[in-house]
Amino acid sequence: MFRFGIFTQEQYLKLGRAKQACAPPIAYRLLDVGDRPSEDQVRAFEDISYWMRTSNGTFRTTFRDRFREVDEAALRWMQKLFSPGAEIRVEDRAVSHGLTSKEWAERVFQSFPNARFEASDVLLDLYEISREEAAYVLEPSGRAIQYVKSPFAVSLVDQAEPRRYPVNWVVARWAKRRFEALRLGTDWIEAAERQGWRVRKIPFAHPEARELARRNSRFEIRVRSVFDITAEGSDVIRTMNILNSSYFSGQELTKAVNAIFQSMRPGGLWIAGRTLEEDLSNHVSLLRRGDGVWEVVERIGRGWELERLALGAA
């Protein structure tokens, strides 16, 4: 058995792509929807993002209004802690493609028009290298995550191609070996161009988030890790669906928690939590930074599962 890929917007519309694991894979080049995308192009962007697996094996699953109750709780506490005219700094980290950041930022700006809002992630762009009829899609690090050559669009992430599609599985293994044989190294863009590959960037921030950044200079999308420290300090930081033991070791989690503490101004608010896959419920802790300690001011659901780690680290 095998399955063909979707390579054009016309194919996507014709086949009626659904959010199902058995649906035909879409070439990641369709993420490049331009500055004024149609509704269908935005839907294709969201569908690809929903199922795309990154090189470390994780998914970037998100959807509209995912954090509405979290946004409302955060804003309620922000209104208690800060005056409406305050020039507060808000960070949303590990935002995937940033749609939920855009939704939250619009609500923040209604209450705090002088706020500055930063949405960050370590993966905000992809790259396509192409030659003749074949193409690879790469992360900025140079890791290849998809091979595209009609009629196939196959994932190169380990174990991403199921064995129930043996032809796709074989194509993926062959394409991965072929890519490794290119030996592009760390300066992979220059090396790929020397070997005759065309290189282009594919934006991986949601088009609505990019549009907000264009029309409001107080909203910024940038690359940042959860381990980075914001030297100038922030008043509000959110870390949803990133700090958990599935992604990081205990030592790494402690490092990330310390980075958040050092990035937070005294009296600031940290929103940390996780969305359960089985029922999409949010379990969140809202913590306020004191003098060397965190104080839990509210919980949504059962609270953040690693809340005690944060309290102990502080």
PyMOL commands that set and color helices and strands:
alter all, ss='L'
color gray80, all
select helices_A, chain A and resi 9-15+28-31+39-51+68-81+99-111+166-182+188-194+207-215+250-263+307-313
alter helices_A, ss='H'
color red, helices_A
select strands_A, chain A and resi 89-93+116-121+125-131+134-138+144-149+152-155+198-203+219-223+234-240+264-275+282-289+294-300
alter strands_A, ss='S'
color yellow, strands_A
deselect
rebuild
show_as cartoon
